[in-house]
Structures are given as C-alpha cells and as structure tokens.
C-alpha cells in the first residue's frame, strides 16, 4: 500500500479535531482512513459505512465501538448526518477521535442540524500525481497520463481493467452517489451528460450548447453540472481578469478528476496539468489556510494562457501547456508585459529546459512539478 500525501497531516489534525476527508469515489479515502487502525481490514468494528445495513443501524442507534478512533464512511448520505456527528463528537471528544469520509463535497451537503464549525478540519484527497509517486522517467509519466491517478486502474496498468473500471465508476457515481443525495428524475440523462463532458475539456464550456444537445433547458443542465462537481466528477475554473486586460468575465473551462477519460492527447495533457495544479491549491488551502485559486487568462481577442494560480487574490505564476517542444507562446510575452504575474511556465512532455528571459521558463512537466513544489 502506497503512503498517501495526506497521512501526516491527518495524524496532526486528529490530535485536535475531527478530520473530514472528501474526494472522488475510489480515490483511496477508505484505504487511507483504515491505515490509522491497527487492523486495516474492512471488517474492523471501528469502521462504520453508511452503505452497510449493519453499520447503518449502529450509527443511527449511537452504538459506537470500543475504539480510540472511529471512521464514519459515506455518512453524508443520511439527512441529519451533521447533527448526529456533532452529538458523537461532543459526547466523546475526550475519549475518541473521528474520521469522516465521503465521495461528495462534505462542505456542501449540510443537511439539517447545528453547524459543525470549529469541530473539524476538511481535507480533499486527490488522485496520484507526479510528485506523490516520485515519477522521474517519461515512461512512468505516460503510464500516469494513460491510466489516470486513481489507485486501482493506475496500479493495474491494464487497458482492459481500466475500461471496466471507468464504466463501473460512472454507473456507480450516478446510481449510488447522486441518487442517494439528489431527488431527480432523469438519472440516465445525467449519465449521458457525463459521457459528453470529456470532449469539452479545456475549452470554454457552453452550457446552452449542451442543453440543446441533450434537449433539456439551460437551468437543468447547469444544475446537473453542479451536481457532478459536488460529487467530484468534474471541476470548472473561472477567468482571471487583471487590470489593463480586456479579459473574458463569464466563460469557464471544465476539467475532469479522471483525466484518462480524455481521448484527445492535447486535452488529456492539459487536464493532467489542471488536476495537479488544483491538488496543489487544495493542499495549501486545507493545510495552511491560505486562499488559493486556479484560474485561466483569456482576453476578448482570444489570446489565452491555460492557467493562473492565485494566492490570497494575487497571481503567483501562470502555466501554458504544449504537448511538444514548441517555441515560447506569443501569448506569454503579451501577457507578461501587461500583467503582474511574476512567473510564466510553458510545460511540455519532451526534454528541453531553458529560460528565454527573466520570468519565463520552458521545461518538462515532470521538472515543473519539482520546481514549483507540487504535491
């Protein structure tokens, strides 16, 4: 079992508060949580899963096992879960530690009860990344790019297993996670929407176009995309609008938590870069409390830089993606002269590493991850 990047942080936070772990289905939340128990098998009595009828009965009856650490998995599917967890914690905080995990945004599904504010730390677990796996070779990176960062398909490294995993993951996302959290009618249509989204990666997303394709109204499709975001299927980033730039304001770009779903090589590479940058932003937010944002820069003349990372509202660096060793993008020079972004990176999958001038660097993505300190 690989040691996950949040292990140390969770151990530190557990000494003071409950720890909530959110993240996509099958990203490794349960395995990570169970690593804190002496017996990591799923039949450990200290592990209570809301999807298990036996565990559900114990949770609702308040029958907590005799253990110093309790793991409550998928409990956010219960309507009054926050009140229940609050009661467990307030009554047992001097005797027990709690880890609460869920495959949906635990900060969104706040159904009923008093606020748990001040009683927990929320951490978002991301798929494997270049830095977490300590990848140094291009062959290893290509494996990560092809099979994605979810533990099961990546470690299997089998095309057949990857295809079967993808089909099952989407089906269970819609039928198990979304169905248990949302009162909807058209679950099959949400699945159809999810199947369309890989072809939209990296471009400004037109919700109206999707609505026309699926023959639903704009509000319905927009709501479905929000649900897919809340259950960690996809994420959207907003434009960055610095002074002196006629930047677009409303368009947003969409990416997937599983970049291996992208068929196009360029989109898949851009998506893996987006995922790594989002993981970096979430880690700093969740562990240090800084306000981090991942955005993109695009003006009304369609000049664009793929990503801009902001810390406390100030840009700290920008990233442009190229699959090959191409010359520096003209857009980098243009925006470097007109913005206060201190550093521009152009990342690629080849070997060249150079700096054409101060504040600009062209380098392989593997080196970039180490240069910036991605997790």
C-alpha angles and dihedrals in degrees: 000000000000118000106244122225094242096054097097094043093051090051091052095046093047090065089066111023147356115289121224115198118196129179145118124309113279095010091125105267095135094045091049092049094047090053087075091062122080088231109045097187117121091241091066107130091224090064112082118182119192090212089062113083094214092050092044091057092050092048094050091047092048092240101154117183123244096264135121089227127044123193116203110192125194091350091141086081087074112090096228098032096131094056090046094050091044090056093048092050099043091049098043107025093115092050107032141038122216135211115188118191134184142169091226133060103285089196089060104045097065098153115177132323134063122317118272090211112148094017101084148030118226119217127181116215115212131194121270115293138192092264097043091051092041090231114188105159129071091231092058090047091052089054090053090047093049102042100029129230100283108116101234101053094034095052091042092051089193120134091210093050090046093054092047091047092051094052093048093045094055093045093050092044091059101033099039110023104030095036091053093048106035132051100222139145105208105058093148090055091054087054089051089051091051090052090054097050099076089067090055098055116129098010129095103276117238108204089183091058091051090049091054092047093051095036096236130118124268096253093052094052092044090052092049091052089052089052090051088051092050091052093049099249096121142355135208130214127207129224122266112230112196122181117273091028124101090220125178111255111193108031116102131192123224131219136175130238086223104054091181088077090073111098097192114082095220094048092048092052092047090048094052089051090049091049093050092049092048090050089052092050094046093048093053092044094048098043104031104025095235120146105247128181134184113207142152132232121229129153130205090264088061096250105148145184112198099225142011121187116209128194116196090346094307122108113241100177144344130220131207119191126219124168092210139039096274129160118271112289114255087225090065091057091044096052094038089064094047105039139054094236101136099204135028122195126192108197128194143165098250134074111265117116119178145130114229090190141346112299096022128089132174113200146142114280091239090059091044091059090057094040094055096035100243118181 
